[in-house]
Amino acid sequence: FLVPKFLPDAEGNPGKRNSLSVVSLEHKMGLHGSPTAVMEYDGAVGWLVGAPHRGMAAMFTMMNNARLGVGVQGIGVAEAATQAA
């Protein structure tokens, strides 16, 4: 789902605020530059992205691509550590 922070008005400009909020930030090890949050969408307006009932397949595709990115990031950190040693 696409859930905007502000709902568009008739002209497509940001209008009234959507009813979503950050409940808390997760305390985690690792990538602190990429915060993970608990979100609340109570009464929020959103739009379906993609085909109905295909969300899990899309999520797994996204996760597989993210795993590749994490692997490349690890290689970069290892290379920087090797060069600094």
C-alpha positions in Angstrom: 0.0 0.0 0.0 1.0 3.6 -0.6 0.1 5.7 2.4 1.0 9.3 2.0 1.8 11.7 4.8 -0.5 14.3 3.3 -3.6 13.5 1.2 -3.6 15.2 -2.2 -6.3 17.8 -2.7 -8.3 18.2 -6.0 -5.3 19.8 -7.7 -2.9 17.2 -6.6 -1.2 19.4 -4.0 -0.6 18.2 -0.5 -3.8 18.7 1.5 -4.8 17.5 4.9 -2.6 15.2 7.0 -3.3 11.5 6.8 -3.9 9.7 10.0 -0.7 7.8 10.4 2.0 8.1 13.0 5.2 6.7 14.3 4.6 4.8 17.5 8.2 4.0 18.4 11.7 3.6 16.9 13.3 0.2 17.2 16.5 -0.1 19.1 18.7 -2.3 17.0 22.3 -3.3 16.3 23.8 -2.6 12.9 22.6 0.0 10.4 21.7 3.0 12.6 21.5 5.2 9.5 18.4 3.2 8.4 15.8 3.5 11.2 13.2 0.9 11.7 9.9 2.1 13.2 6.6 0.8 14.5 3.9 2.6 12.5 0.2 3.1 13.3 -2.2 3.4 10.3 -5.5 3.7 12.3 -7.9 5.2 9.9 -5.3 6.2 7.3 -6.1 6.4 3.6 -3.9 4.3 1.3 -3.9 2.9 -2.2 -3.0 -0.6 -3.3 0.2 -0.9 -5.3 0.4 -3.8 -7.6 -2.0 -6.7 -8.2 -4.3 -7.9 -5.5 -3.1 -11.0 -3.6 0.5 -10.6 -4.9 1.9 -8.8 -2.0 3.9 -11.7 -0.6 5.5 -12.4 -3.9 6.4 -8.7 -4.2 7.8 -8.7 -0.7 10.0 -11.7 -1.3 11.3 -10.1 -4.5 12.2 -7.0 -2.6 13.8 -8.9 0.2 16.0 -10.9 -2.2 17.2 -7.7 -3.8 17.9 -6.2 -0.4 20.0 -9.2 0.6 22.2 -8.6 -2.4 22.6 -5.0 -1.3 23.5 -6.1 2.2 26.1 -8.5 0.8 27.7 -5.8 -1.3 27.7 -3.5 1.7 29.6 -6.1 3.7 32.1 -6.5 0.9 32.7 -2.7 1.0 33.2 -2.6 4.7 35.6 -5.6 4.6 37.6 -3.9 1.8 37.8 -0.7 3.8 38.9 -2.6 6.9 41.5 -4.4 4.8 42.9 -1.2 3.4 43.0 0.5 6.8 44.8 -2.5 8.4 
